[in-house]
Amino acid sequence: MSLPNGFIPVRQPIDLPRLSQYLNAHLPTPHRWENLQAAQANNGMSNPTYLLWSEPPSYLTKALELESAAAPHAPDYLAKAVRSRVDAAPKSKYVLRKKPPGELLKGAHQVEREYRVMLSLQQTRVPVPAMLAYCHDTSVLGTEWYLMGYVQGRVIDDSSLPNESAANRRAIWGDLTRILAELHKLNPDEIGLRNHGKPGSMAARQIKTWSRNWAAVSQLATEQLKGYSAGPMKRLIQWLTAQALEQQHTCVVHGDFRLGNCILHPTEPRVLAVIDWELSSIGDPFIDLAYLSSPWHLPSSNVGGFEGTVPAGIPSEKDLVASYMTKLALVGVELTSRDWNYYKALNCFRTAAILIGVWARGISGNAGSTEAIAKGGFYGPIVERGLSFTKLPNKL
């Protein structure tokens, strides 16, 4: 089977026979998880991600050929039974996400959060893959993991959508905005996610969490990342901590909502599924919105920066925010230019902390992607951009 775009040969091997045994006992299927094969996603840098499928067992294929040759006019119920197993194998594809090996930072790689939130969103207007199983037993693959259905489609990291028409860009960004507003309108209590996050200011929690994670790798960066300096990040953290910002609305937030974490229809300009919910929580919707708007205010990075020239069909930052607020339509929830300035500085801080962590895992050999080490080059410019929002007014 040729590999779908975004998947490469496995870099971090998993025990496929052990996995097959576990799945056959806990999730029976017509193909019985025989001859299990795997490929690895090349963009799952936080949690190793694998595409799984079964190859038809050779003895079944041979039995089908012999049956047809020996008795072409005989009752074919045996052939049908064999054929069903042969056909079921390559047509059934799955995606497995697991925690990475090695020592992990506190609060990172929470695949259980991904599984829990996507399971809760199954019957909502927020599209997600089907959740199939969660495994706490680390003896199977060394760390916890979960299995979900494979959604065939396109994953495009470049927010400028360079190969799409202006009409398709407009439709895709409109769908992204709609889905984010739909997520933020959901009541966590009504979908079983009351305890999915801590109460209180999400901004304050993020500053605490990502400051800690950044500090944990700062010395390594001082030693091995060219051009690295801790000073600018310290100043940005101090400014963010000193601000007093009231959280106006509390809801389910994705935590990493961007084009590259959505699966688009193979040919149509619409979203089929939102993935990568590891950073999801209960918190402030404007933190999600600021991250979605990264291409407008960040320098070129993993989400693709527009750098002042927005491609045809993609809304301006002002129109993006206005469209979201109209679709959110919550009484008493407003976004001032002062607050928006703060959220963008916070977004720069968090993005820089995430990317330096990805770089550190790449240096230590624990990243699931070949692109991890390159992320270190984005760190400095993003921190400097965050500092610019602490000094300059921002107009919506």
BAMI-78885 format. One line per field, with one value per residue (C-alpha): z, y, x negated. Coordinates in nm, 2 decimals. Layout:
BAMI-78885
Z Z; ...
Y Y; ...
X X; ...
This chain:
BAMI-78885
Z 0.00; -0.09; 0.21; 0.23; 0.23; 0.56; 0.66; 0.64; 0.73; 1.10; 1.28; 1.64; 1.62; 1.82; 1.90; 1.63; 1.73; 2.09; 1.97; 1.73; 2.02; 2.24; 1.98; 1.88; 2.24; 2.31; 1.96; 1.74; 1.36; 1.05; 0.96; 1.31; 1.32; 1.14; 0.96; 1.12; 0.93; 1.04; 0.91; 1.11; 1.07; 1.00; 1.17; 1.51; 1.70; 2.04; 2.05; 1.80; 1.56; 1.35; 1.06; 1.10; 0.86; 0.81; 0.50; 0.39; 0.52; 0.24; 0.33; 0.28; -0.05; -0.17; -0.04; -0.23; -0.55; -0.51; -0.43; -0.75; -0.97; -0.82; -0.82; -1.03; -1.05; -0.69; -0.42; -0.33; 0.03; 0.14; -0.11; 0.00; 0.36; 0.27; 0.04; 0.31; 0.53; 0.25; 0.15; 0.50; 0.58; 0.36; 0.35; 0.73; 0.85; 1.19; 1.36; 1.69; 1.91; 2.20; 2.46; 2.35; 2.52; 2.76; 3.05; 3.00; 3.12; 3.38; 3.22; 2.86; 2.62; 2.78; 2.52; 2.76; 2.73; 2.35; 2.38; 2.64; 2.47; 2.12; 2.27; 2.43; 2.10; 1.89; 1.87; 1.84; 1.55; 1.60; 1.37; 1.51; 1.43; 1.58; 1.91; 1.93; 2.23; 2.51; 2.66; 3.01; 3.01; 2.94; 2.89; 2.54; 2.38; 2.66; 2.71; 2.71; 2.37; 2.20; 1.87; 1.65; 1.30; 1.00; 0.83; 0.46; 0.35; 0.33; 0.60; 0.49; 0.73; 0.52; 0.63; 0.31; 0.12; -0.18; -0.41; -0.35; -0.53; -0.36; -0.33; -0.16; 0.08; 0.18; 0.24; 0.43; 0.66; 0.71; 0.81; 1.06; 1.22; 1.23; 1.40; 1.66; 1.75; 1.77; 2.01; 2.23; 2.25; 2.40; 2.77; 2.92; 3.18; 2.91; 2.72; 3.02; 3.03; 3.36; 3.50; 3.18; 3.31; 3.63; 3.72; 3.72; 3.47; 3.18; 3.09; 3.44; 3.41; 3.07; 3.19; 3.48; 3.28; 2.98; 3.19; 3.37; 3.05; 2.89; 3.20; 3.19; 2.84; 2.86; 2.97; 2.69; 2.44; 2.59; 2.52; 2.18; 2.00; 1.80; 1.88; 2.19; 2.48; 2.78; 2.85; 2.60; 2.72; 3.08; 3.00; 2.81; 3.10; 3.35; 3.14; 3.09; 3.46; 3.56; 3.35; 3.50; 3.24; 3.33; 3.16; 3.02; 2.92; 3.02; 2.77; 2.61; 2.43; 2.18; 2.27; 1.93; 1.68; 1.34; 0.98; 1.02; 1.29; 1.07; 0.81; 0.50; 0.25; -0.03; -0.29; -0.12; 0.07; 0.41; 0.73; 0.80; 1.14; 1.40; 1.56; 1.81; 2.12; 2.37; 2.49; 2.52; 2.85; 3.00; 2.96; 2.77; 2.41; 2.30; 2.36; 2.09; 1.86; 1.91; 1.81; 1.51; 1.40; 1.43; 1.06; 1.08; 1.37; 1.40; 1.19; 0.95; 1.16; 1.17; 1.09; 0.80; 0.83; 0.59; 0.68; 0.59; 0.26; 0.30; 0.01; -0.20; -0.04; 0.31; 0.54; 0.71; 1.08; 1.16; 0.95; 1.10; 1.45; 1.35; 1.18; 1.49; 1.73; 1.51; 1.51; 1.88; 1.96; 2.34; 2.53; 2.73; 2.57; 2.40; 2.27; 2.31; 2.12; 2.45; 2.53; 2.18; 2.21; 2.53; 2.38; 2.09; 2.32; 2.52; 2.21; 2.10; 2.45; 2.44; 2.08; 2.15; 2.46; 2.26; 1.98; 2.20; 2.37; 2.03; 1.94; 2.27; 2.21; 1.86; 2.00; 2.25; 1.99; 2.14; 1.87; 1.63; 1.33; 1.13; 1.13; 1.51; 1.53; 1.28; 1.51; 1.73; 1.46; 1.50; 1.88; 1.89; 1.63; 1.79; 2.14; 1.99; 1.82; 2.15; 2.31; 2.03; 2.15; 2.50; 2.36; 2.05; 2.03; 1.82; 1.62; 1.53
Y 0.00; 0.34; 0.58; 0.87; 1.22; 1.31; 0.96; 0.81; 0.47; 0.42; 0.60; 0.50; 0.13; -0.01; -0.37; -0.46; -0.83; -0.72; -0.45; -0.69; -0.94; -0.66; -0.52; -0.86; -0.92; -0.58; -0.46; -0.75; -0.68; -0.89; -0.86; -0.98; -0.73; -0.99; -0.89; -0.54; -0.28; 0.08; 0.41; 0.71; 1.07; 1.32; 1.60; 1.45; 1.60; 1.60; 1.25; 0.98; 0.91; 0.60; 0.49; 0.12; -0.13; -0.51; -0.68; -0.98; -1.30; -1.48; -1.81; -1.66; -1.51; -1.84; -2.03; -1.79; -1.85; -2.23; -2.24; -2.05; -2.26; -2.60; -2.56; -2.26; -2.37; -2.49; -2.30; -2.00; -1.94; -2.05; -1.82; -1.53; -1.58; -1.58; -1.28; -1.08; -1.12; -1.04; -0.73; -0.60; -0.58; -0.30; -0.11; -0.07; 0.20; 0.34; 0.60; 0.54; 0.82; 0.75; 0.93; 0.94; 0.74; 0.88; 1.13; 1.36; 1.71; 1.75; 1.82; 1.74; 1.47; 1.42; 1.18; 1.09; 1.45; 1.41; 1.09; 1.23; 1.55; 1.39; 1.12; 1.39; 1.59; 1.29; 1.42; 1.79; 2.03; 2.01; 1.74; 1.49; 1.13; 0.83; 0.72; 0.34; 0.25; 0.39; 0.18; 0.26; -0.06; 0.06; -0.30; -0.31; -0.02; 0.12; 0.42; 0.50; 0.53; 0.55; 0.44; 0.63; 0.60; 0.72; 1.02; 1.04; 1.39; 1.66; 1.81; 2.15; 2.32; 2.64; 2.88; 3.07; 2.77; 2.84; 2.58; 2.69; 2.94; 3.26; 3.11; 2.80; 3.00; 3.20; 2.89; 2.70; 3.00; 3.06; 2.69; 2.72; 3.03; 2.86; 2.55; 2.74; 2.95; 2.62; 2.48; 2.78; 2.79; 2.44; 2.41; 2.19; 2.05; 1.93; 1.73; 1.57; 1.79; 1.98; 1.86; 1.89; 2.19; 2.39; 2.69; 3.05; 3.24; 3.03; 3.30; 3.28; 2.90; 2.92; 3.16; 2.93; 2.61; 2.73; 2.93; 2.61; 2.41; 2.68; 2.70; 2.32; 2.34; 2.69; 2.56; 2.31; 2.59; 2.81; 2.54; 2.41; 2.66; 2.92; 3.28; 3.18; 3.42; 3.38; 3.75; 3.84; 3.56; 3.66; 4.02; 3.89; 3.66; 3.95; 4.18; 3.91; 3.83; 4.20; 4.25; 4.21; 4.06; 3.93; 3.61; 3.70; 3.35; 3.00; 2.71; 2.41; 2.53; 2.33; 2.48; 2.42; 2.52; 2.59; 2.48; 2.21; 2.04; 2.00; 1.74; 1.89; 1.71; 1.54; 1.78; 2.02; 2.34; 2.22; 2.06; 1.69; 1.66; 1.86; 1.66; 1.70; 1.79; 1.73; 2.09; 2.12; 2.25; 2.46; 2.82; 3.14; 3.13; 3.43; 3.23; 2.99; 3.28; 3.45; 3.12; 3.08; 3.43; 3.35; 3.39; 3.75; 3.85; 3.60; 3.59; 3.30; 2.98; 2.64; 2.79; 3.00; 3.38; 3.62; 3.90; 4.18; 4.04; 3.84; 3.61; 3.66; 3.51; 3.50; 3.76; 4.04; 4.00; 4.25; 4.06; 3.72; 3.85; 4.02; 3.70; 3.49; 3.73; 3.73; 3.35; 3.33; 3.57; 3.56; 3.84; 4.05; 3.89; 4.16; 4.19; 4.53; 4.63; 4.64; 4.29; 4.17; 4.31; 4.11; 3.78; 3.81; 3.87; 3.57; 3.37; 3.46; 3.35; 3.02; 2.94; 3.02; 2.79; 2.51; 2.53; 2.54; 2.23; 2.06; 2.15; 2.01; 1.68; 1.67; 1.73; 1.44; 1.21; 1.18; 1.37; 1.19; 1.41; 1.48; 1.85; 1.90; 2.04; 2.31; 2.45; 2.61; 2.87; 3.02; 3.08; 3.41; 3.60; 3.49; 3.61; 3.95; 3.98; 3.91; 4.19; 4.43; 4.39; 4.50; 4.84; 4.91; 4.97; 4.72; 4.83; 4.60
X 0.00; -0.13; -0.16; 0.08; -0.07; -0.22; -0.32; -0.67; -0.83; -0.83; -1.11; -1.01; -0.92; -0.63; -0.56; -0.30; -0.26; -0.18; 0.05; 0.23; 0.28; 0.42; 0.66; 0.78; 0.88; 1.04; 1.16; 1.26; 1.28; 1.33; 0.96; 0.86; 0.57; 0.36; 0.03; 0.06; -0.14; -0.24; -0.36; -0.45; -0.32; -0.59; -0.41; -0.32; -0.61; -0.46; -0.30; -0.42; -0.13; -0.10; 0.12; 0.23; 0.37; 0.37; 0.22; 0.43; 0.27; 0.09; 0.25; 0.60; 0.51; 0.37; 0.67; 0.90; 0.70; 0.70; 1.07; 1.15; 0.92; 1.03; 1.40; 1.51; 1.87; 1.90; 2.10; 1.90; 1.99; 1.64; 1.48; 1.71; 1.60; 1.24; 1.28; 1.45; 1.14; 0.90; 1.10; 1.15; 0.78; 0.64; 0.97; 0.97; 0.72; 0.67; 0.46; 0.28; 0.14; -0.09; -0.30; -0.67; -0.94; -1.18; -1.14; -0.85; -0.78; -0.51; -0.18; -0.29; -0.19; 0.15; 0.30; 0.58; 0.71; 0.72; 0.92; 1.16; 1.24; 1.29; 1.51; 1.73; 1.75; 1.88; 2.24; 2.17; 2.12; 1.74; 1.61; 1.37; 1.26; 1.43; 1.27; 1.22; 1.01; 0.78; 0.50; 0.36; 0.15; -0.20; -0.32; -0.16; -0.36; -0.57; -0.35; 0.03; 0.20; 0.54; 0.68; 0.92; 1.07; 0.87; 1.01; 0.91; 0.84; 0.58; 0.37; 0.22; -0.02; -0.07; 0.20; 0.18; 0.32; 0.09; 0.25; 0.61; 0.83; 0.94; 1.29; 1.16; 0.94; 1.24; 1.45; 1.18; 1.11; 1.48; 1.52; 1.23; 1.39; 1.73; 1.60; 1.40; 1.71; 1.92; 1.66; 1.66; 2.04; 2.06; 2.14; 1.87; 2.11; 2.36; 2.10; 1.93; 1.62; 1.68; 1.35; 1.15; 0.96; 0.89; 1.11; 0.98; 0.77; 0.64; 0.39; 0.23; 0.22; 0.05; -0.21; -0.29; -0.30; -0.49; -0.74; -0.82; -0.85; -1.07; -1.29; -1.34; -1.51; -1.67; -2.01; -2.02; -1.93; -2.20; -2.46; -2.34; -2.10; -2.29; -2.18; -1.97; -1.93; -1.71; -1.67; -1.40; -1.18; -1.22; -1.11; -0.80; -0.71; -0.74; -0.51; -0.25; -0.25; -0.21; 0.11; 0.45; 0.69; 1.04; 1.15; 1.50; 1.62; 1.52; 1.56; 1.38; 1.07; 0.87; 0.53; 0.37; 0.64; 0.49; 0.53; 0.26; 0.46; 0.76; 0.83; 0.98; 1.21; 1.00; 1.15; 1.39; 1.30; 1.43; 1.31; 1.38; 1.22; 1.03; 0.74; 0.45; 0.64; 0.36; 0.36; 0.74; 0.88; 1.15; 1.06; 1.05; 1.18; 0.97; 0.65; 0.77; 0.86; 0.52; 0.35; 0.57; 0.47; 0.10; 0.03; 0.14; -0.09; -0.37; -0.68; -0.70; -0.69; -0.53; -0.19; -0.30; -0.32; -0.15; -0.40; -0.17; -0.05; 0.27; 0.34; 0.66; 0.97; 0.83; 0.98; 0.79; 0.72; 0.99; 1.24; 1.14; 1.20; 1.53; 1.65; 1.57; 1.74; 2.05; 2.06; 1.99; 2.27; 2.25; 2.41; 2.17; 1.85; 1.64; 1.29; 1.12; 0.80; 0.61; 0.72; 0.64; 0.29; 0.24; 0.37; 0.13; -0.17; -0.06; -0.03; -0.38; -0.51; -0.33; -0.42; -0.79; -0.79; -0.63; -0.87; -1.18; -1.04; -1.00; -1.36; -1.49; -1.31; -1.46; -1.81; -1.76; -1.62; -1.27; -1.07; -0.84; -0.93; -1.24; -1.15; -1.17; -1.52; -1.44; -1.18; -1.45; -1.52; -1.17; -1.21; -1.39; -1.19; -0.86; -0.97; -1.08; -0.74; -0.57; -0.77; -0.66; -0.30; -0.39; -0.50; -0.29; 0.09; 0.28; 0.58; 0.86
